[in-house]
C-alpha cells in the first residue's frame, strides 16, 4: 500500500480519501470542459478505475506494478458484486 501511495501522488496525481485510504481520486476534465472525479478503488490485488478512459490509468499503473494484460477490461464483478455500465439521460 505504501508503495502504491508514493507512486499515486507523485506520478499519477491521485490523492487517497481520508475516510478510506484504498480509494484514490483526482479531478478530470471532459472534452466539453465539464469537470468530474476519476476514482481508483484498491482492495489487496484488485483495482477498479472509474473514468472516461480507465484503461489509460490502469496502463500507467502497469508501468510500475505487474498487471496481467488480459485482466484490463471492463469489470463484470468487483469484490463479489456484479457491475455494469450505466448511462445517464445526458448520454455520459
Beta strands, then each sheet from edge to edge (+ up, - down):
strand 1: 15-16
strand 2: 23-29
strand 3: 35-43
strand 4: 46-50
strand 5: 77-78
strand 6: 81-82
sheet 1: 1+ 2- 3+ 4-
sheet 2: 5+ 6-
end
